[in-house]
Amino acid sequence: MINWAALGLVAVVAIFSSALIVALFATGIRFLATPPVDAVAVGAARDDEMDDVSDPTRPPLATVGGIVCFVLAGLGVLFGVYLIIPALHP
């Protein structure tokens, strides 16, 4: 006999956790895509040759935030793998 309550709980937790991992990864990408503080706004006349790439540094807090988001997303994936593979359980 199927335990529908347990199946529903597993489905809700799986959807929530996958959405959380994707959101963490996307936030990490967004943090690492933060432009330098003194960057010029992108306009219609922008050209690749006009970019100043001599010192492309993002704010340090954005770099740390991106790395933290990637680490948390990776830990979530590893925990999911741990839960799926029975050989990893003591």
N, CA, C and O of each residue as an XYZ file, in Angstrom:
360
protein
N       0.842     -1.181      0.000
C       0.000      0.000      0.000
C       0.886      1.243      0.000
O       1.925      1.271      0.659
N       0.477      2.253     -0.731
C       1.262      3.474     -0.877
C       0.932      4.443      0.259
O      -0.235      4.704      0.552
N       1.966      4.962      0.882
C       1.800      5.986      1.910
C       1.814      7.342      1.198
O       2.880      7.897      0.934
N       0.628      7.870      0.891
C       0.514      9.088      0.095
C       1.044     10.317      0.822
O       1.559     11.239      0.189
N       0.925     10.338      2.122
C       1.434     11.488      2.880
C       2.961     11.563      2.785
O       3.526     12.643      2.611
N       3.619     10.416      2.900
C       5.081     10.383      2.785
C       5.518     10.732      1.363
O       6.503     11.445      1.174
N       4.797     10.238      0.375
C       5.119     10.557     -1.012
C       4.962     12.053     -1.275
O       5.799     12.660     -1.943
N       3.916     12.631     -0.763
C       3.709     14.079     -0.911
C       4.793     14.874     -0.215
O       5.264     15.878     -0.750
N       5.198     14.439      0.976
C       6.264     15.121      1.706
C       7.581     15.056      0.944
O       8.305     16.048      0.869
N       7.893     13.901      0.383
C       9.121     13.756     -0.399
C       9.071     14.664     -1.630
O      10.075     15.290     -1.972
N       7.934     14.743     -2.292
C       7.801     15.590     -3.475
C       7.985     17.065     -3.119
O       8.680     17.789     -3.832
N       7.374     17.513     -2.034
C       7.495     18.917     -1.619
C       8.932     19.253     -1.234
O       9.455     20.296     -1.625
N       9.563     18.376     -0.473
C      10.950     18.620     -0.056
C      11.879     18.617     -1.262
O      12.799     19.433     -1.324
N      11.664     17.726     -2.216
C      12.508     17.672     -3.409
C      12.369     18.935     -4.246
O      13.368     19.479     -4.716
N      11.155     19.402     -4.434
C      10.942     20.628     -5.214
C      11.544     21.826     -4.502
O      12.213     22.646     -5.130
N      11.315     21.938     -3.199
C      11.855     23.069     -2.442
C      13.378     23.062     -2.437
O      14.001     24.103     -2.650
N      13.986     21.900     -2.196
C      15.443     21.858     -2.114
C      16.092     22.102     -3.468
O      17.130     22.759     -3.539
N      15.505     21.590     -4.543
C      16.085     21.858     -5.860
C      15.951     23.329     -6.232
O      16.860     23.897     -6.837
N      14.841     23.948     -5.883
C      14.688     25.387     -6.139
C      15.685     26.197     -5.312
O      16.218     27.197     -5.791
N      15.936     25.778     -4.089
C      16.899     26.477     -3.240
C      18.317     26.359     -3.798
O      19.061     27.340     -3.803
N      18.697     25.179     -4.265
C      20.043     24.991     -4.818
C      20.216     25.802     -6.095
O      21.266     26.411     -6.300
N      19.210     25.818     -6.948
C      19.282     26.614     -8.177
C      19.351     28.097     -7.845
O      20.104     28.834     -8.482
N      18.584     28.547     -6.864
C      18.614     29.962     -6.469
C      19.976     30.345     -5.886
O      20.481     31.432     -6.164
N      20.568     29.473     -5.088
C      21.900     29.753     -4.550
C      22.935     29.847     -5.669
O      23.776     30.746     -5.657
N      22.880     28.937     -6.626
C      23.835     28.949     -7.732
C      23.665     30.215     -8.581
O      24.649     30.848     -8.965
N      22.416     30.573     -8.868
C      22.155     31.777     -9.664
C      22.594     33.032     -8.924
O      23.108     33.965     -9.541
N      22.399     33.067     -7.618
C      22.847     34.213     -6.829
C      24.365     34.304     -6.826
O      24.919     35.402     -6.872
N      25.039     33.167     -6.772
C      26.499     33.168     -6.852
C      26.989     33.714     -8.180
O      27.961     34.469     -8.219
N      26.327     33.341     -9.272
C      26.690     33.876    -10.582
C      26.453     35.374    -10.617
O      27.270     36.123    -11.152
N      25.351     35.811    -10.056
C      25.041     37.245    -10.048
C      26.073     38.023     -9.242
O      26.501     39.103     -9.650
N      26.471     37.475     -8.096
C      27.497     38.149     -7.297
C      28.812     38.265     -8.069
O      29.460     39.311     -8.036
N      29.205     37.202     -8.758
C      30.468     37.234     -9.488
C      30.382     38.084    -10.754
O      31.415     38.451    -11.314
N      29.186     38.401    -11.210
C      29.017     39.265    -12.375
C      28.895     40.732    -11.985
O      28.642     41.575    -12.846
N      29.068     41.052    -10.717
C      28.979     42.432    -10.261
C      30.117     43.243    -10.871
O      31.280     42.856    -10.758
N      29.796     44.365    -11.518
C      30.856     45.160    -12.144
C      31.660     45.930    -11.099
O      31.226     46.072     -9.956
N      32.825     46.423    -11.491
C      33.616     47.245    -10.576
C      32.836     48.474    -10.135
O      31.890     48.893    -10.801
N      33.237     49.039     -9.022
C      32.516     50.183     -8.466
C      32.547     51.374     -9.413
O      31.554     52.093     -9.526
N      33.659     51.596    -10.093
C      33.783     52.758    -10.969
C      33.448     52.449    -12.423
O      33.879     53.177    -13.317
N      32.691     51.393    -12.678
C      32.346     51.011    -14.048
C      31.330     51.991    -14.620
O      30.486     52.533    -13.907
N      31.437     52.200    -15.930
C      30.517     53.082    -16.634
C      29.291     52.265    -17.025
O      29.395     51.087    -17.367
N      28.130     52.910    -16.970
C      26.900     52.222    -17.337
C      26.931     51.837    -18.808
O      27.474     52.562    -19.642
N      26.348     50.701    -19.113
C      26.321     50.207    -20.489
C      25.278     50.994    -21.260
O      24.127     51.099    -20.837
N      25.686     51.543    -22.389
C      24.771     52.323    -23.217
C      24.694     51.745    -24.613
O      25.286     50.705    -24.900
N      23.970     52.419    -25.468
C      23.792     51.951    -26.837
C      25.088     52.060    -27.636
O      25.300     51.284    -28.568
N      25.956     53.009    -27.288
C      27.173     53.238    -28.048
C      28.345     52.403    -27.541
O      29.483     52.624    -27.954
N      28.087     51.461    -26.665
C      29.155     50.663    -26.079
C      29.726     49.708    -27.123
O      28.985     49.118    -27.909
N      31.030     49.565    -27.125
C      31.707     48.657    -28.030
C      32.752     47.892    -27.231
O      33.292     48.421    -26.259
N      33.046     46.663    -27.620
C      34.010     45.847    -26.883
C      35.391     46.478    -26.846
O      36.121     46.315    -25.868
N      35.756     47.193    -27.894
C      37.071     47.816    -27.922
C      37.178     48.971    -26.934
O      38.284     49.393    -26.596
N      36.041     49.487    -26.468
C      36.056     50.623    -25.560
C      36.153     50.182    -24.093
O      36.299     51.021    -23.204
N      36.074     48.888    -23.843
C      36.106     48.406    -22.464
C      37.483     48.600    -21.850
O      38.503     48.336    -22.488
N      37.503     49.059    -20.615
C      38.756     49.197    -19.880
C      38.925     47.941    -19.036
O      38.245     47.776    -18.023
N      39.818     47.067    -19.445
C      40.020     45.804    -18.748
C      41.368     45.747    -18.040
O      41.849     44.665    -17.701
N      41.971     46.899    -17.818
C      43.284     46.903    -17.181
C      43.194     46.487    -15.715
O      44.114     45.850    -15.201
N      42.109     46.833    -15.037
C      41.954     46.477    -13.626
C      40.492     46.134    -13.343
O      39.804     46.894    -12.662
N      40.009     45.000    -13.858
C      38.600     44.650    -13.664
C      38.368     43.965    -12.320
O      38.323     42.737    -12.250
N      38.223     44.730    -11.282
C      38.010     44.144     -9.956
C      36.592     44.413     -9.490
O      36.092     45.534     -9.586
N      35.961     43.386     -8.993
C      34.627     43.544     -8.407
C      34.813     43.825     -6.924
O      35.897     43.600     -6.387
N      33.788     44.306     -6.263
C      33.896     44.521     -4.816
C      34.215     43.205     -4.092
O      33.662     42.163     -4.443
N      35.098     43.241     -3.090
C      35.468     41.999     -2.387
C      34.274     41.293     -1.747
O      34.228     40.064     -1.699
N      33.318     42.066     -1.259
C      32.145     41.451     -0.624
C      31.332     40.648     -1.647
O      30.760     39.613     -1.304
N      31.277     41.112     -2.887
C      30.564     40.365     -3.930
C      31.287     39.057     -4.250
O      30.650     38.031     -4.483
N      32.615     39.101     -4.259
C      33.380     37.877     -4.511
C      33.156     36.863     -3.399
O      32.934     35.683     -3.668
N      33.213     37.312     -2.165
C      32.991     36.410     -1.027
C      31.561     35.871     -1.054
O      31.340     34.687     -0.803
N      30.601     36.726     -1.353
C      29.211     36.281     -1.426
C      28.994     35.242     -2.504
O      28.260     34.275     -2.295
N      29.622     35.426     -3.657
C      29.507     34.446     -4.736
C      30.104     33.111     -4.358
O      29.516     32.063     -4.625
N      31.270     33.145     -3.738
C      31.923     31.900     -3.328
C      31.092     31.177     -2.269
O      30.952     29.955     -2.315
N      30.545     31.924     -1.324
C      29.701     31.324     -0.278
C      28.462     30.679     -0.893
O      28.069     29.584     -0.490
N      27.846     31.350     -1.863
C      26.663     30.771     -2.512
C      27.013     29.486     -3.257
O      26.257     28.517     -3.206
N      28.161     29.470     -3.955
C      28.574     28.259     -4.657
C      28.875     27.123     -3.681
O      28.531     25.972     -3.950
N      29.504     27.428     -2.568
C      29.819     26.395     -1.578
C      28.528     25.828     -0.980
O      28.400     24.614     -0.822
N      27.580     26.693     -0.651
C      26.316     26.212     -0.089
C      25.541     25.358     -1.100
O      24.950     24.342     -0.733
N      25.545     25.770     -2.364
C      24.873     24.976     -3.397
C      25.562     23.620     -3.550
O      24.890     22.597     -3.680
N      26.880     23.604     -3.534
C      27.620     22.342     -3.632
C      27.365     21.427     -2.455
O      27.218     20.216     -2.619
N      27.310     22.012     -1.255
C      27.011     21.198     -0.073
C      25.604     20.611     -0.144
O      25.380     19.479      0.283
N      24.657     21.381     -0.682
C      23.299     20.862     -0.852
C      23.258     19.696     -1.818
O      22.549     18.717     -1.585
N      24.018     19.794     -2.910
C      24.076     18.701     -3.876
C      24.727     17.467     -3.250
O      24.236     16.351     -3.418
N      25.831     17.668     -2.531
C      26.505     16.534     -1.889
C      25.616     15.870     -0.843
O      25.635     14.646     -0.707
N      24.842     16.655     -0.104
C      23.929     16.075      0.877
C      22.846     15.256      0.178
O      22.462     14.191      0.660
N      22.355     15.751     -0.954
C      21.369     14.996     -1.723
C      21.937     13.685     -2.237
O      21.253     12.661     -2.212
N      23.180     13.704     -2.703
C      23.831     12.472     -3.159
C      23.996     11.507     -1.986
O      23.788     10.302     -2.128
N      24.372     12.049     -0.829
C      24.503     11.219      0.373
C      23.180     10.555      0.728
O      23.160      9.387      1.115
N      22.082     11.281      0.601
C      20.781     10.706      0.932
C      20.340      9.651     -0.085
O      19.630      8.710      0.269
N      20.751      9.802     -1.332
C      20.309      8.879     -2.376
C      21.073      7.564     -2.355
O      20.487      6.508     -2.591
N      22.382      7.613     -2.075
C      23.229      6.414     -2.177
C      23.262      5.687     -0.830
O      23.851      6.200      0.121
N      22.654      4.523     -0.727
C      22.600      3.804      0.550
C      23.958      3.339      1.061
O      24.131      3.165      2.267
N      24.928      3.133      0.163
C      26.247      2.657      0.592
C      26.983      3.690      1.420
O      27.927      3.340      2.128
N      26.588      4.943      1.356
C      27.245      5.994      2.115
C      26.731      6.084      3.552
O      27.323      6.775      4.382
N      25.652      5.401      3.840
C      25.088      5.447      5.184
C      25.783      4.400      6.058
O      25.970      3.260      5.631
N      26.163      4.781      7.269
C      26.857      3.805      8.138
C      25.951      2.695      8.625
O      26.395      1.811      9.357
